[in-house]
Amino acid sequence: MAMEELRRGLSRWKRYHIKVHLADEALLLPLTVRPCDTLSDLRAQLVGQGVSSWRRTFYYNSRPLPDHQTVREARLQDGSVLLLLSDTR
Protein backbone atom coordinates (compact mmCIF):
# COMPACT_ATOMS: atom_id res chain seq x y z
CA MET A 1 0.00 0.00 0.00
CA ALA A 2 2.75 2.49 0.91
CA MET A 3 4.54 1.77 -2.38
CA GLU A 4 1.40 2.56 -4.39
CA GLU A 5 0.96 5.85 -2.49
CA LEU A 6 4.58 6.73 -3.22
CA ARG A 7 4.14 5.88 -6.91
CA ARG A 8 1.02 8.06 -7.11
CA GLY A 9 2.81 10.90 -5.33
CA LEU A 10 5.75 10.73 -7.71
CA SER A 11 3.50 10.73 -10.78
CA ARG A 12 2.43 14.23 -9.78
CA TRP A 13 5.98 15.37 -10.53
CA LYS A 14 6.53 13.20 -13.60
CA ARG A 15 6.65 15.01 -16.93
CA TYR A 16 6.46 13.68 -20.47
CA HIS A 17 7.69 15.55 -23.50
CA ILE A 18 5.31 14.75 -26.32
CA LYS A 19 4.58 16.27 -29.71
CA VAL A 20 1.30 17.16 -31.38
CA HIS A 21 1.24 16.82 -35.16
CA LEU A 22 -1.17 19.32 -36.69
CA ALA A 23 -1.83 17.64 -40.02
CA ASP A 24 -3.69 20.60 -41.56
CA GLU A 25 -0.83 23.02 -40.94
CA ALA A 26 2.04 20.49 -41.29
CA LEU A 27 3.29 21.52 -37.82
CA LEU A 28 4.81 19.48 -35.02
CA LEU A 29 4.42 21.23 -31.65
CA PRO A 30 6.18 20.11 -28.46
CA LEU A 31 4.16 19.90 -25.23
CA THR A 32 5.13 18.98 -21.68
CA VAL A 33 2.41 16.98 -19.94
CA ARG A 34 1.80 15.11 -16.68
CA PRO A 35 0.20 11.65 -16.41
CA CYS A 36 -2.87 13.18 -14.73
CA ASP A 37 -3.44 15.82 -17.46
CA THR A 38 -6.52 15.28 -19.61
CA LEU A 39 -6.75 15.80 -23.35
CA SER A 40 -8.72 18.97 -22.50
CA ASP A 41 -5.62 20.20 -20.64
CA LEU A 42 -3.57 19.56 -23.77
CA ARG A 43 -6.08 21.58 -25.79
CA ALA A 44 -5.65 24.46 -23.32
CA GLN A 45 -1.86 24.29 -23.75
CA LEU A 46 -2.30 24.49 -27.53
CA VAL A 47 -4.58 27.52 -27.20
CA GLY A 48 -1.83 29.09 -25.06
CA GLN A 49 0.49 28.60 -28.04
CA GLY A 50 -2.05 30.23 -30.36
CA VAL A 51 -3.37 26.98 -31.87
CA SER A 52 -7.11 26.35 -31.98
CA SER A 53 -8.15 22.73 -31.53
CA TRP A 54 -11.83 23.54 -32.08
CA ARG A 55 -13.60 20.80 -34.08
CA ARG A 56 -10.48 18.66 -34.09
CA THR A 57 -9.85 15.23 -32.60
CA PHE A 58 -6.67 13.85 -31.02
CA TYR A 59 -5.52 10.45 -32.28
CA TYR A 60 -2.87 8.13 -30.86
CA ASN A 61 -1.99 4.85 -32.58
CA SER A 62 -4.98 5.36 -34.92
CA ARG A 63 -7.38 5.62 -31.94
CA PRO A 64 -9.47 8.76 -31.33
CA LEU A 65 -8.95 10.04 -27.77
CA PRO A 66 -11.86 11.54 -25.79
CA ASP A 67 -11.21 14.88 -24.05
CA HIS A 68 -11.88 13.49 -20.55
CA GLN A 69 -9.17 10.83 -20.92
CA THR A 70 -5.90 11.37 -19.07
CA VAL A 71 -2.40 11.04 -20.48
CA ARG A 72 -1.98 7.91 -18.34
CA GLU A 73 -5.26 6.36 -19.57
CA ALA A 74 -4.29 7.09 -23.18
CA ARG A 75 -0.97 5.29 -22.48
CA LEU A 76 1.13 8.19 -23.73
CA GLN A 77 4.84 7.94 -23.03
CA ASP A 78 7.76 10.32 -23.18
CA GLY A 79 8.32 11.02 -26.89
CA SER A 80 4.78 10.08 -28.01
CA VAL A 81 3.32 11.90 -31.00
CA LEU A 82 -0.39 12.75 -31.11
CA LEU A 83 -2.17 13.54 -34.35
CA LEU A 84 -4.70 16.38 -34.29
CA LEU A 85 -7.11 16.11 -37.22
CA SER A 86 -10.06 18.26 -38.25
CA ASP A 87 -13.43 16.61 -37.78
CA THR A 88 -14.99 15.93 -41.17
CA ARG A 89 -18.58 16.01 -39.95
C-alpha positions as CSV (number, residue, x, y, z in Angstrom):
1,M,0.0,0.0,0.0
2,A,2.7,2.5,0.9
3,M,4.5,1.8,-2.4
4,E,1.4,2.6,-4.4
5,E,1.0,5.8,-2.5
6,L,4.6,6.7,-3.2
7,R,4.1,5.9,-6.9
8,R,1.0,8.1,-7.1
9,G,2.8,10.9,-5.3
10,L,5.7,10.7,-7.7
11,S,3.5,10.7,-10.8
12,R,2.4,14.2,-9.8
13,W,6.0,15.4,-10.5
14,K,6.5,13.2,-13.6
15,R,6.7,15.0,-16.9
16,Y,6.5,13.7,-20.5
17,H,7.7,15.6,-23.5
18,I,5.3,14.8,-26.3
19,K,4.6,16.3,-29.7
20,V,1.3,17.2,-31.4
21,H,1.2,16.8,-35.2
22,L,-1.2,19.3,-36.7
23,A,-1.8,17.6,-40.0
24,D,-3.7,20.6,-41.6
25,E,-0.8,23.0,-40.9
26,A,2.0,20.5,-41.3
27,L,3.3,21.5,-37.8
28,L,4.8,19.5,-35.0
29,L,4.4,21.2,-31.7
30,P,6.2,20.1,-28.5
31,L,4.2,19.9,-25.2
32,T,5.1,19.0,-21.7
33,V,2.4,17.0,-19.9
34,R,1.8,15.1,-16.7
35,P,0.2,11.7,-16.4
36,C,-2.9,13.2,-14.7
37,D,-3.4,15.8,-17.5
38,T,-6.5,15.3,-19.6
39,L,-6.8,15.8,-23.4
40,S,-8.7,19.0,-22.5
41,D,-5.6,20.2,-20.6
42,L,-3.6,19.6,-23.8
43,R,-6.1,21.6,-25.8
44,A,-5.7,24.5,-23.3
45,Q,-1.9,24.3,-23.8
46,L,-2.3,24.5,-27.5
47,V,-4.6,27.5,-27.2
48,G,-1.8,29.1,-25.1
49,Q,0.5,28.6,-28.0
50,G,-2.0,30.2,-30.4
51,V,-3.4,27.0,-31.9
52,S,-7.1,26.3,-32.0
53,S,-8.1,22.7,-31.5
54,W,-11.8,23.5,-32.1
55,R,-13.6,20.8,-34.1
56,R,-10.5,18.7,-34.1
57,T,-9.8,15.2,-32.6
58,F,-6.7,13.9,-31.0
59,Y,-5.5,10.4,-32.3
60,Y,-2.9,8.1,-30.9
61,N,-2.0,4.8,-32.6
62,S,-5.0,5.4,-34.9
63,R,-7.4,5.6,-31.9
64,P,-9.5,8.8,-31.3
65,L,-9.0,10.0,-27.8
66,P,-11.9,11.5,-25.8
67,D,-11.2,14.9,-24.1
68,H,-11.9,13.5,-20.6
69,Q,-9.2,10.8,-20.9
70,T,-5.9,11.4,-19.1
71,V,-2.4,11.0,-20.5
72,R,-2.0,7.9,-18.3
73,E,-5.3,6.4,-19.6
74,A,-4.3,7.1,-23.2
75,R,-1.0,5.3,-22.5
76,L,1.1,8.2,-23.7
77,Q,4.8,7.9,-23.0
78,D,7.8,10.3,-23.2
79,G,8.3,11.0,-26.9
80,S,4.8,10.1,-28.0
81,V,3.3,11.9,-31.0
82,L,-0.4,12.8,-31.1
83,L,-2.2,13.5,-34.3
84,L,-4.7,16.4,-34.3
85,L,-7.1,16.1,-37.2
86,S,-10.1,18.3,-38.2
87,D,-13.4,16.6,-37.8
88,T,-15.0,15.9,-41.2
89,R,-18.6,16.0,-39.9
